[in-house]
Amino acid sequence: MSNENGKADCPFSGHGENLINVKFFRGFRNDLITADEIKAQARSAVMQQRTKTATVSKEAPRSEHTPINVADFVASL
């Protein structure tokens, strides 16, 4: 599904919901994070937002992993 600009539509648009900024951090994991895990975390984030139980920090957690260029990573798959 894409709009007239060729960009993918937001999967949450049209449902009367406000968009929230969600970031995922790997922490200390070295394995791949599955799509099901990402979906579960997204559902959890939505529920925390709705129930106003989300812990909001001003700063992202620091990772011991070296930064990677996502475009290079995807191209290598």
N, CA, C and O atoms as a Maestro MAE file, in Angstrom:
{
 s_m_m2io_version
 :::
 2.0.0
}

f_m_ct {
 s_m_title
 :::
 protein
 m_atom[308] {
  # First column is atom index #
  i_m_mmod_type
  r_m_x_coord
  r_m_y_coord
  r_m_z_coord
  i_m_residue_number
  s_m_chain_name
  s_m_pdb_residue_name
  s_m_pdb_atom_name
  i_m_atomic_number
  :::
  1 25 0.841 -1.161 0.000 1 A "MET " " N  " 7
  2 3 0.000 0.000 0.000 1 A "MET " " CA " 6
  3 2 0.896 1.238 0.000 1 A "MET " " C  " 6
  4 15 1.778 1.365 0.850 1 A "MET " " O  " 8
  5 25 0.678 2.143 -0.940 2 A "SER " " N  " 7
  6 3 1.470 3.364 -0.966 2 A "SER " " CA " 6
  7 2 0.601 4.521 -1.423 2 A "SER " " C  " 6
  8 15 -0.448 4.330 -2.039 2 A "SER " " O  " 8
  9 25 1.053 5.712 -1.112 3 A "ASN " " N  " 7
  10 3 0.303 6.898 -1.508 3 A "ASN " " CA " 6
  11 2 0.798 7.397 -2.855 3 A "ASN " " C  " 6
  12 15 1.619 6.743 -3.498 3 A "ASN " " O  " 8
  13 25 0.306 8.549 -3.283 4 A "GLU " " N  " 7
  14 3 0.660 9.073 -4.601 4 A "GLU " " CA " 6
  15 2 2.127 9.450 -4.718 4 A "GLU " " C  " 6
  16 15 2.636 9.581 -5.831 4 A "GLU " " O  " 8
  17 25 2.819 9.629 -3.598 5 A "ASN " " N  " 7
  18 3 4.249 9.951 -3.632 5 A "ASN " " CA " 6
  19 2 5.117 8.702 -3.674 5 A "ASN " " C  " 6
  20 15 6.343 8.802 -3.708 5 A "ASN " " O  " 8
  21 25 4.502 7.540 -3.670 6 A "GLY " " N  " 7
  22 3 5.250 6.298 -3.691 6 A "GLY " " CA " 6
  23 2 5.764 5.866 -2.336 6 A "GLY " " C  " 6
  24 15 6.521 4.900 -2.237 6 A "GLY " " O  " 8
  25 25 5.361 6.574 -1.284 7 A "LYS " " N  " 7
  26 3 5.778 6.211 0.066 7 A "LYS " " CA " 6
  27 2 4.705 5.353 0.704 7 A "LYS " " C  " 6
  28 15 3.521 5.504 0.401 7 A "LYS " " O  " 8
  29 25 5.108 4.463 1.574 8 A "ALA " " N  " 7
  30 3 4.155 3.587 2.254 8 A "ALA " " CA " 6
  31 2 3.275 4.391 3.196 8 A "ALA " " C  " 6
  32 15 3.745 5.300 3.880 8 A "ALA " " O  " 8
  33 25 2.001 4.049 3.225 9 A "ASP " " N  " 7
  34 3 1.083 4.676 4.169 9 A "ASP " " CA " 6
  35 2 1.386 4.207 5.579 9 A "ASP " " C  " 6
  36 15 1.891 3.103 5.782 9 A "ASP " " O  " 8
  37 25 1.080 5.036 6.535 10 A "CYS " " N  " 7
  38 3 1.247 4.654 7.935 10 A "CYS " " CA " 6
  39 2 0.217 3.582 8.268 10 A "CYS " " C  " 6
  40 15 -0.969 3.783 8.004 10 A "CYS " " O  " 8
  41 25 0.625 2.455 8.836 11 A "PRO " " N  " 7
  42 3 -0.345 1.382 9.131 11 A "PRO " " CA " 6
  43 2 -1.371 1.779 10.184 11 A "PRO " " C  " 6
  44 15 -2.383 1.095 10.338 11 A "PRO " " O  " 8
  45 25 -1.135 2.866 10.911 12 A "PHE " " N  " 7
  46 3 -2.053 3.271 11.967 12 A "PHE " " CA " 6
  47 2 -2.953 4.425 11.538 12 A "PHE " " C  " 6
  48 15 -3.812 4.856 12.308 12 A "PHE " " O  " 8
  49 25 -2.769 4.931 10.316 13 A "SER " " N  " 7
  50 3 -3.559 6.086 9.891 13 A "SER " " CA " 6
  51 2 -5.004 5.668 9.640 13 A "SER " " C  " 6
  52 15 -5.288 4.518 9.305 13 A "SER " " O  " 8
  53 25 -5.890 6.610 9.807 14 A "GLY " " N  " 7
  54 3 -7.291 6.355 9.530 14 A "GLY " " CA " 6
  55 2 -8.038 5.659 10.639 14 A "GLY " " C  " 6
  56 15 -9.197 5.287 10.454 14 A "GLY " " O  " 8
  57 25 -7.415 5.469 11.786 15 A "HIS " " N  " 7
  58 3 -8.070 4.774 12.895 15 A "HIS " " CA " 6
  59 2 -8.392 5.719 14.042 15 A "HIS " " C  " 6
  60 15 -8.767 5.277 15.128 15 A "HIS " " O  " 8
  61 25 -8.248 7.016 13.804 16 A "GLY " " N  " 7
  62 3 -8.571 7.988 14.831 16 A "GLY " " CA " 6
  63 2 -7.572 8.043 15.977 16 A "GLY " " C  " 6
  64 15 -7.872 8.598 17.034 16 A "GLY " " O  " 8
  65 25 -6.399 7.479 15.781 17 A "GLU " " N  " 7
  66 3 -5.374 7.463 16.825 17 A "GLU " " CA " 6
  67 2 -4.339 8.541 16.569 17 A "GLU " " C  " 6
  68 15 -4.071 8.882 15.417 17 A "GLU " " O  " 8
  69 25 -3.763 9.074 17.614 18 A "ASN " " N  " 7
  70 3 -2.635 9.985 17.485 18 A "ASN " " CA " 6
  71 2 -1.374 9.170 17.315 18 A "ASN " " C  " 6
  72 15 -1.218 8.119 17.936 18 A "ASN " " O  " 8
  73 25 -0.470 9.650 16.474 19 A "LEU " " N  " 7
  74 3 0.803 8.967 16.298 19 A "LEU " " CA " 6
  75 2 1.709 9.285 17.475 19 A "LEU " " C  " 6
  76 15 1.721 10.408 17.979 19 A "LEU " " O  " 8
  77 25 2.470 8.282 17.910 20 A "ILE " " N  " 7
  78 3 3.429 8.491 18.980 20 A "ILE " " CA " 6
  79 2 4.799 8.079 18.472 20 A "ILE " " C  " 6
  80 15 4.914 7.229 17.589 20 A "ILE " " O  " 8
  81 25 5.820 8.676 19.024 21 A "ASN " " N  " 7
  82 3 7.187 8.401 18.627 21 A "ASN " " CA " 6
  83 2 7.707 7.234 19.464 21 A "ASN " " C  " 6
  84 15 7.865 7.354 20.679 21 A "ASN " " O  " 8
  85 25 7.969 6.115 18.810 22 A "VAL " " N  " 7
  86 3 8.440 4.920 19.508 22 A "VAL " " CA " 6
  87 2 9.817 4.568 18.982 22 A "VAL " " C  " 6
  88 15 10.035 4.537 17.771 22 A "VAL " " O  " 8
  89 25 10.747 4.303 19.889 23 A "LYS " " N  " 7
  90 3 12.084 3.887 19.491 23 A "LYS " " CA " 6
  91 2 12.383 2.539 20.126 23 A "LYS " " C  " 6
  92 15 11.984 2.272 21.260 23 A "LYS " " O  " 8
  93 25 13.075 1.708 19.399 24 A "PHE " " N  " 7
  94 3 13.455 0.392 19.903 24 A "PHE " " CA " 6
  95 2 14.964 0.362 20.081 24 A "PHE " " C  " 6
  96 15 15.708 0.786 19.197 24 A "PHE " " O  " 8
  97 25 15.408 -0.134 21.210 25 A "PHE " " N  " 7
  98 3 16.830 -0.219 21.505 25 A "PHE " " CA " 6
  99 2 17.195 -1.668 21.758 25 A "PHE " " C  " 6
  100 15 16.470 -2.388 22.444 25 A "PHE " " O  " 8
  101 25 18.318 -2.094 21.206 26 A "ARG " " N  " 7
  102 3 18.746 -3.480 21.320 26 A "ARG " " CA " 6
  103 2 19.224 -3.843 22.712 26 A "ARG " " C  " 6
  104 15 19.137 -5.004 23.112 26 A "ARG " " O  " 8
  105 25 19.717 -2.889 23.440 27 A "GLY " " N  " 7
  106 3 20.255 -3.212 24.747 27 A "GLY " " CA " 6
  107 2 21.490 -4.071 24.613 27 A "GLY " " C  " 6
  108 15 22.393 -3.741 23.845 27 A "GLY " " O  " 8
  109 25 21.546 -5.171 25.347 28 A "PHE " " N  " 7
  110 3 22.729 -6.029 25.349 28 A "PHE " " CA " 6
  111 2 22.565 -7.267 24.480 28 A "PHE " " C  " 6
  112 15 23.413 -8.159 24.510 28 A "PHE " " O  " 8
  113 25 21.486 -7.335 23.705 29 A "ARG " " N  " 7
  114 3 21.248 -8.508 22.857 29 A "ARG " " CA " 6
  115 2 22.195 -8.532 21.670 29 A "ARG " " C  " 6
  116 15 22.524 -7.489 21.105 29 A "ARG " " O  " 8
  117 25 22.629 -9.722 21.298 30 A "ASN " " N  " 7
  118 3 23.466 -9.884 20.119 30 A "ASN " " CA " 6
  119 2 22.758 -10.649 19.017 30 A "ASN " " C  " 6
  120 15 23.281 -10.770 17.910 30 A "ASN " " O  " 8
  121 25 21.566 -11.169 19.312 31 A "ASP " " N  " 7
  122 3 20.843 -11.921 18.303 31 A "ASP " " CA " 6
  123 2 19.884 -11.007 17.545 31 A "ASP " " C  " 6
  124 15 19.728 -9.836 17.892 31 A "ASP " " O  " 8
  125 25 19.247 -11.544 16.519 32 A "LEU " " N  " 7
  126 3 18.291 -10.762 15.741 32 A "LEU " " CA " 6
  127 2 16.982 -10.612 16.503 32 A "LEU " " C  " 6
  128 15 16.548 -11.524 17.207 32 A "LEU " " O  " 8
  129 25 16.373 -9.466 16.354 33 A "ILE " " N  " 7
  130 3 15.073 -9.212 16.960 33 A "ILE " " CA " 6
  131 2 14.027 -9.561 15.917 33 A "ILE " " C  " 6
  132 15 14.068 -9.052 14.797 33 A "ILE " " O  " 8
  133 25 13.086 -10.429 16.279 34 A "THR " " N  " 7
  134 3 12.100 -10.904 15.308 34 A "THR " " CA " 6
  135 2 10.981 -9.893 15.098 34 A "THR " " C  " 6
  136 15 10.760 -9.009 15.925 34 A "THR " " O  " 8
  137 25 10.284 -10.035 13.984 35 A "ALA " " N  " 7
  138 3 9.138 -9.172 13.689 35 A "ALA " " CA " 6
  139 2 8.072 -9.313 14.773 35 A "ALA " " C  " 6
  140 15 7.440 -8.326 15.152 35 A "ALA " " O  " 8
  141 25 7.870 -10.531 15.275 36 A "ASP " " N  " 7
  142 3 6.871 -10.732 16.337 36 A "ASP " " CA " 6
  143 2 7.254 -9.988 17.613 36 A "ASP " " C  " 6
  144 15 6.386 -9.453 18.303 36 A "ASP " " O  " 8
  145 25 8.544 -9.952 17.928 37 A "GLU " " N  " 7
  146 3 8.987 -9.207 19.113 37 A "GLU " " CA " 6
  147 2 8.757 -7.713 18.939 37 A "GLU " " C  " 6
  148 15 8.346 -7.029 19.877 37 A "GLU " " O  " 8
  149 25 9.024 -7.205 17.736 38 A "ILE " " N  " 7
  150 3 8.804 -5.783 17.477 38 A "ILE " " CA " 6
  151 2 7.321 -5.457 17.584 38 A "ILE " " C  " 6
  152 15 6.946 -4.446 18.178 38 A "ILE " " O  " 8
  153 25 6.481 -6.307 17.014 39 A "LYS " " N  " 7
  154 3 5.025 -6.085 17.096 39 A "LYS " " CA " 6
  155 2 4.549 -6.118 18.540 39 A "LYS " " C  " 6
  156 15 3.715 -5.304 18.936 39 A "LYS " " O  " 8
  157 25 5.069 -7.049 19.331 40 A "ALA " " N  " 7
  158 3 4.672 -7.144 20.739 40 A "ALA " " CA " 6
  159 2 5.090 -5.893 21.497 40 A "ALA " " C  " 6
  160 15 4.334 -5.385 22.324 40 A "ALA " " O  " 8
  161 25 6.291 -5.392 21.220 41 A "GLN " " N  " 7
  162 3 6.752 -4.174 21.878 41 A "GLN " " CA " 6
  163 2 5.919 -2.965 21.447 41 A "GLN " " C  " 6
  164 15 5.628 -2.084 22.257 41 A "GLN " " O  " 8
  165 25 5.540 -2.931 20.176 42 A "ALA " " N  " 7
  166 3 4.703 -1.829 19.690 42 A "ALA " " CA " 6
  167 2 3.340 -1.863 20.372 42 A "ALA " " C  " 6
  168 15 2.825 -0.823 20.782 42 A "ALA " " O  " 8
  169 25 2.752 -3.057 20.497 43 A "ARG " " N  " 7
  170 3 1.462 -3.178 21.206 43 A "ARG " " CA " 6
  171 2 1.604 -2.737 22.654 43 A "ARG " " C  " 6
  172 15 0.738 -2.045 23.188 43 A "ARG " " O  " 8
  173 25 2.692 -3.138 23.280 44 A "SER " " N  " 7
  174 3 2.934 -2.754 24.665 44 A "SER " " CA " 6
  175 2 3.063 -1.236 24.786 44 A "SER " " C  " 6
  176 15 2.530 -0.640 25.722 44 A "SER " " O  " 8
  177 25 3.770 -0.608 23.840 45 A "ALA " " N  " 7
  178 3 3.935 0.850 23.870 45 A "ALA " " CA " 6
  179 2 2.587 1.556 23.729 45 A "ALA " " C  " 6
  180 15 2.320 2.544 24.414 45 A "ALA " " O  " 8
  181 25 1.747 1.044 22.840 46 A "VAL " " N  " 7
  182 3 0.417 1.641 22.653 46 A "VAL " " CA " 6
  183 2 -0.396 1.525 23.937 46 A "VAL " " C  " 6
  184 15 -1.047 2.487 24.348 46 A "VAL " " O  " 8
  185 25 -0.365 0.360 24.571 47 A "MET " " N  " 7
  186 3 -1.134 0.169 25.802 47 A "MET " " CA " 6
  187 2 -0.597 1.055 26.926 47 A "MET " " C  " 6
  188 15 -1.382 1.599 27.703 47 A "MET " " O  " 8
  189 25 0.714 1.208 27.025 48 A "GLN " " N  " 7
  190 3 1.293 2.084 28.045 48 A "GLN " " CA " 6
  191 2 0.879 3.534 27.803 48 A "GLN " " C  " 6
  192 15 0.616 4.281 28.745 48 A "GLN " " O  " 8
  193 25 0.824 3.919 26.536 49 A "GLN " " N  " 7
  194 3 0.412 5.286 26.199 49 A "GLN " " CA " 6
  195 2 -1.056 5.493 26.574 49 A "GLN " " C  " 6
  196 15 -1.418 6.510 27.167 49 A "GLN " " O  " 8
  197 25 -1.894 4.520 26.224 50 A "ARG " " N  " 7
  198 3 -3.331 4.635 26.513 50 A "ARG " " CA " 6
  199 2 -3.627 4.654 28.006 50 A "ARG " " C  " 6
  200 15 -4.499 5.392 28.465 50 A "ARG " " O  " 8
  201 25 -2.895 3.839 28.758 51 A "THR " " N  " 7
  202 3 -3.158 3.744 30.197 51 A "THR " " CA " 6
  203 2 -2.318 4.726 31.003 51 A "THR " " C  " 6
  204 15 -2.374 4.755 32.232 51 A "THR " " O  " 8
  205 25 -1.536 5.532 30.280 52 A "LYS " " N  " 7
  206 3 -0.679 6.545 30.911 52 A "LYS " " CA " 6
  207 2 0.288 5.939 31.939 52 A "LYS " " C  " 6
  208 15 0.557 6.532 32.984 52 A "LYS " " O  " 8
  209 25 0.799 4.750 31.616 53 A "THR " " N  " 7
  210 3 1.772 4.088 32.481 53 A "THR " " CA " 6
  211 2 3.166 4.057 31.854 53 A "THR " " C  " 6
  212 15 4.077 3.420 32.383 53 A "THR " " O  " 8
  213 25 3.326 4.750 30.719 54 A "ALA " " N  " 7
  214 3 4.610 4.747 30.023 54 A "ALA " " CA " 6
  215 2 5.660 5.491 30.833 54 A "ALA " " C  " 6
  216 15 5.404 6.568 31.372 54 A "ALA " " O  " 8
  217 25 6.834 4.904 30.910 55 A "THR " " N  " 7
  218 3 7.971 5.576 31.533 55 A "THR " " CA " 6
  219 2 8.696 6.327 30.425 55 A "THR " " C  " 6
  220 15 9.224 5.716 29.496 55 A "THR " " O  " 8
  221 25 8.721 7.633 30.523 56 A "VAL " " N  " 7
  222 3 9.303 8.463 29.471 56 A "VAL " " CA " 6
  223 2 10.613 9.033 29.976 56 A "VAL " " C  " 6
  224 15 10.672 9.636 31.047 56 A "VAL " " O  " 8
  225 25 11.665 8.835 29.191 57 A "SER " " N  " 7
  226 3 12.958 9.400 29.562 57 A "SER " " CA " 6
  227 2 13.359 10.428 28.528 57 A "SER " " C  " 6
  228 15 12.914 10.368 27.381 57 A "SER " " O  " 8
  229 25 14.185 11.358 28.919 58 A "LYS " " N  " 7
  230 3 14.642 12.394 27.996 58 A "LYS " " CA " 6
  231 2 15.831 11.928 27.180 58 A "LYS " " C  " 6
  232 15 16.221 12.592 26.220 58 A "LYS " " O  " 8
  233 25 16.408 10.807 27.544 59 A "GLU " " N  " 7
  234 3 17.628 10.344 26.905 59 A "GLU " " CA " 6
  235 2 17.515 8.855 26.588 59 A "GLU " " C  " 6
  236 15 16.975 8.079 27.377 59 A "GLU " " O  " 8
  237 25 18.028 8.473 25.434 60 A "ALA " " N  " 7
  238 3 18.036 7.067 25.045 60 A "ALA " " CA " 6
  239 2 19.058 6.304 25.879 60 A "ALA " " C  " 6
  240 15 20.071 6.873 26.285 60 A "ALA " " O  " 8
  241 25 18.804 5.018 26.141 61 A "PRO " " N  " 7
  242 3 19.807 4.230 26.856 61 A "PRO " " CA " 6
  243 2 21.075 4.108 26.025 61 A "PRO " " C  " 6
  244 15 21.020 4.100 24.796 61 A "PRO " " O  " 8
  245 25 22.194 4.016 26.684 62 A "ARG " " N  " 7
  246 3 23.484 3.881 26.003 62 A "ARG " " CA " 6
  247 2 23.755 2.402 25.727 62 A "ARG " " C  " 6
  248 15 23.621 1.559 26.614 62 A "ARG " " O  " 8
  249 25 24.132 2.109 24.508 63 A "SER " " N  " 7
  250 3 24.428 0.743 24.112 63 A "SER " " CA " 6
  251 2 25.927 0.544 23.994 63 A "SER " " C  " 6
  252 15 26.661 1.468 23.644 63 A "SER " " O  " 8
  253 25 26.373 -0.658 24.285 64 A "GLU " " N  " 7
  254 3 27.782 -0.979 24.108 64 A "GLU " " CA " 6
  255 2 28.078 -1.410 22.673 64 A "GLU " " C  " 6
  256 15 29.238 -1.582 22.300 64 A "GLU " " O  " 8
  257 25 27.017 -1.585 21.862 65 A "HIS " " N  " 7
  258 3 27.194 -1.939 20.454 65 A "HIS " " CA " 6
  259 2 27.702 -0.727 19.687 65 A "HIS " " C  " 6
  260 15 27.355 0.411 20.002 65 A "HIS " " O  " 8
  261 25 28.525 -0.983 18.680 66 A "THR " " N  " 7
  262 3 28.964 0.116 17.835 66 A "THR " " CA " 6
  263 2 27.814 0.518 16.912 66 A "THR " " C  " 6
  264 15 27.045 -0.341 16.482 66 A "THR " " O  " 8
  265 25 27.688 1.800 16.606 67 A "PRO " " N  " 7
  266 3 26.620 2.239 15.697 67 A "PRO " " CA " 6
  267 2 26.817 1.628 14.318 67 A "PRO " " C  " 6
  268 15 27.944 1.413 13.873 67 A "PRO " " O  " 8
  269 25 25.695 1.351 13.647 68 A "ILE " " N  " 7
  270 3 25.757 0.829 12.281 68 A "ILE " " CA " 6
  271 2 24.906 1.704 11.381 68 A "ILE " " C  " 6
  272 15 23.965 2.353 11.836 68 A "ILE " " O  " 8
  273 25 25.241 1.716 10.111 69 A "ASN " " N  " 7
  274 3 24.435 2.403 9.117 69 A "ASN " " CA " 6
  275 2 23.360 1.418 8.679 69 A "ASN " " C  " 6
  276 15 23.673 0.377 8.100 69 A "ASN " " O  " 8
  277 25 22.111 1.733 8.947 70 A "VAL " " N  " 7
  278 3 21.008 0.813 8.654 70 A "VAL " " CA " 6
  279 2 20.912 0.539 7.160 70 A "VAL " " C  " 6
  280 15 20.620 -0.588 6.759 70 A "VAL " " O  " 8
  281 25 21.150 1.544 6.337 71 A "ALA " " N  " 7
  282 3 21.096 1.343 4.890 71 A "ALA " " CA " 6
  283 2 22.130 0.309 4.439 71 A "ALA " " C  " 6
  284 15 21.829 -0.546 3.605 71 A "ALA " " O  " 8
  285 25 23.335 0.383 4.983 72 A "ASP " " N  " 7
  286 3 24.374 -0.604 4.662 72 A "ASP " " CA " 6
  287 2 23.983 -1.986 5.170 72 A "ASP " " C  " 6
  288 15 24.190 -2.989 4.486 72 A "ASP " " O  " 8
  289 25 23.415 -2.034 6.376 73 A "PHE " " N  " 7
  290 3 23.000 -3.314 6.953 73 A "PHE " " CA " 6
  291 2 21.939 -3.976 6.076 73 A "PHE " " C  " 6
  292 15 22.044 -5.161 5.764 73 A "PHE " " O  " 8
  293 25 20.927 -3.220 5.682 74 A "VAL " " N  " 7
  294 3 19.851 -3.772 4.848 74 A "VAL " " CA " 6
  295 2 20.391 -4.207 3.494 74 A "VAL " " C  " 6
  296 15 19.992 -5.246 2.970 74 A "VAL " " O  " 8
  297 25 21.289 -3.425 2.930 75 A "ALA " " N  " 7
  298 3 21.872 -3.783 1.632 75 A "ALA " " CA " 6
  299 2 22.665 -5.083 1.718 75 A "ALA " " C  " 6
  300 15 22.783 -5.802 0.726 75 A "ALA " " O  " 8
  301 25 23.204 -5.387 2.881 76 A "SER " " N  " 7
  302 3 24.007 -6.611 3.030 76 A "SER " " CA " 6
  303 2 23.158 -7.861 3.239 76 A "SER " " C  " 6
  304 15 23.684 -8.974 3.200 76 A "SER " " O  " 8
  305 25 21.874 -7.700 3.458 77 A "LEU " " N  " 7
  306 3 20.998 -8.869 3.697 77 A "LEU " " CA " 6
  307 2 20.763 -9.677 2.457 77 A "LEU " " C  " 6
  308 15 20.053 -10.681 2.501 77 A "LEU " " O  " 8
  :::
 }
 m_bond[307] {
  # First column is bond index #
  i_m_from
  i_m_to
  i_m_order
  :::
  1 1 2 1
  2 2 3 1
  3 3 4 2
  4 3 5 1
  5 5 6 1
  6 6 7 1
  7 7 8 2
  8 7 9 1
  9 9 10 1
  10 10 11 1
  11 11 12 2
  12 11 13 1
  13 13 14 1
  14 14 15 1
  15 15 16 2
  16 15 17 1
  17 17 18 1
  18 18 19 1
  19 19 20 2
  20 19 21 1
  21 21 22 1
  22 22 23 1
  23 23 24 2
  24 23 25 1
  25 25 26 1
  26 26 27 1
  27 27 28 2
  28 27 29 1
  29 29 30 1
  30 30 31 1
  31 31 32 2
  32 31 33 1
  33 33 34 1
  34 34 35 1
  35 35 36 2
  36 35 37 1
  37 37 38 1
  38 38 39 1
  39 39 40 2
  40 39 41 1
  41 41 42 1
  42 42 43 1
  43 43 44 2
  44 43 45 1
  45 45 46 1
  46 46 47 1
  47 47 48 2
  48 47 49 1
  49 49 50 1
  50 50 51 1
  51 51 52 2
  52 51 53 1
  53 53 54 1
  54 54 55 1
  55 55 56 2
  56 55 57 1
  57 57 58 1
  58 58 59 1
  59 59 60 2
  60 59 61 1
  61 61 62 1
  62 62 63 1
  63 63 64 2
  64 63 65 1
  65 65 66 1
  66 66 67 1
  67 67 68 2
  68 67 69 1
  69 69 70 1
  70 70 71 1
  71 71 72 2
  72 71 73 1
  73 73 74 1
  74 74 75 1
  75 75 76 2
  76 75 77 1
  77 77 78 1
  78 78 79 1
  79 79 80 2
  80 79 81 1
  81 81 82 1
  82 82 83 1
  83 83 84 2
  84 83 85 1
  85 85 86 1
  86 86 87 1
  87 87 88 2
  88 87 89 1
  89 89 90 1
  90 90 91 1
  91 91 92 2
  92 91 93 1
  93 93 94 1
  94 94 95 1
  95 95 96 2
  96 95 97 1
  97 97 98 1
  98 98 99 1
  99 99 100 2
  100 99 101 1
  101 101 102 1
  102 102 103 1
  103 103 104 2
  104 103 105 1
  105 105 106 1
  106 106 107 1
  107 107 108 2
  108 107 109 1
  109 109 110 1
  110 110 111 1
  111 111 112 2
  112 111 113 1
  113 113 114 1
  114 114 115 1
  115 115 116 2
  116 115 117 1
  117 117 118 1
  118 118 119 1
  119 119 120 2
  120 119 121 1
  121 121 122 1
  122 122 123 1
  123 123 124 2
  124 123 125 1
  125 125 126 1
  126 126 127 1
  127 127 128 2
  128 127 129 1
  129 129 130 1
  130 130 131 1
  131 131 132 2
  132 131 133 1
  133 133 134 1
  134 134 135 1
  135 135 136 2
  136 135 137 1
  137 137 138 1
  138 138 139 1
  139 139 140 2
  140 139 141 1
  141 141 142 1
  142 142 143 1
  143 143 144 2
  144 143 145 1
  145 145 146 1
  146 146 147 1
  147 147 148 2
  148 147 149 1
  149 149 150 1
  150 150 151 1
  151 151 152 2
  152 151 153 1
  153 153 154 1
  154 154 155 1
  155 155 156 2
  156 155 157 1
  157 157 158 1
  158 158 159 1
  159 159 160 2
  160 159 161 1
  161 161 162 1
  162 162 163 1
  163 163 164 2
  164 163 165 1
  165 165 166 1
  166 166 167 1
  167 167 168 2
  168 167 169 1
  169 169 170 1
  170 170 171 1
  171 171 172 2
  172 171 173 1
  173 173 174 1
  174 174 175 1
  175 175 176 2
  176 175 177 1
  177 177 178 1
  178 178 179 1
  179 179 180 2
  180 179 181 1
  181 181 182 1
  182 182 183 1
  183 183 184 2
  184 183 185 1
  185 185 186 1
  186 186 187 1
  187 187 188 2
  188 187 189 1
  189 189 190 1
  190 190 191 1
  191 191 192 2
  192 191 193 1
  193 193 194 1
  194 194 195 1
  195 195 196 2
  196 195 197 1
  197 197 198 1
  198 198 199 1
  199 199 200 2
  200 199 201 1
  201 201 202 1
  202 202 203 1
  203 203 204 2
  204 203 205 1
  205 205 206 1
  206 206 207 1
  207 207 208 2
  208 207 209 1
  209 209 210 1
  210 210 211 1
  211 211 212 2
  212 211 213 1
  213 213 214 1
  214 214 215 1
  215 215 216 2
  216 215 217 1
  217 217 218 1
  218 218 219 1
  219 219 220 2
  220 219 221 1
  221 221 222 1
  222 222 223 1
  223 223 224 2
  224 223 225 1
  225 225 226 1
  226 226 227 1
  227 227 228 2
  228 227 229 1
  229 229 230 1
  230 230 231 1
  231 231 232 2
  232 231 233 1
  233 233 234 1
  234 234 235 1
  235 235 236 2
  236 235 237 1
  237 237 238 1
  238 238 239 1
  239 239 240 2
  240 239 241 1
  241 241 242 1
  242 242 243 1
  243 243 244 2
  244 243 245 1
  245 245 246 1
  246 246 247 1
  247 247 248 2
  248 247 249 1
  249 249 250 1
  250 250 251 1
  251 251 252 2
  252 251 253 1
  253 253 254 1
  254 254 255 1
  255 255 256 2
  256 255 257 1
  257 257 258 1
  258 258 259 1
  259 259 260 2
  260 259 261 1
  261 261 262 1
  262 262 263 1
  263 263 264 2
  264 263 265 1
  265 265 266 1
  266 266 267 1
  267 267 268 2
  268 267 269 1
  269 269 270 1
  270 270 271 1
  271 271 272 2
  272 271 273 1
  273 273 274 1
  274 274 275 1
  275 275 276 2
  276 275 277 1
  277 277 278 1
  278 278 279 1
  279 279 280 2
  280 279 281 1
  281 281 282 1
  282 282 283 1
  283 283 284 2
  284 283 285 1
  285 285 286 1
  286 286 287 1
  287 287 288 2
  288 287 289 1
  289 289 290 1
  290 290 291 1
  291 291 292 2
  292 291 293 1
  293 293 294 1
  294 294 295 1
  295 295 296 2
  296 295 297 1
  297 297 298 1
  298 298 299 1
  299 299 300 2
  300 299 301 1
  301 301 302 1
  302 302 303 1
  303 303 304 2
  304 303 305 1
  305 305 306 1
  306 306 307 1
  307 307 308 2
  :::
 }
}
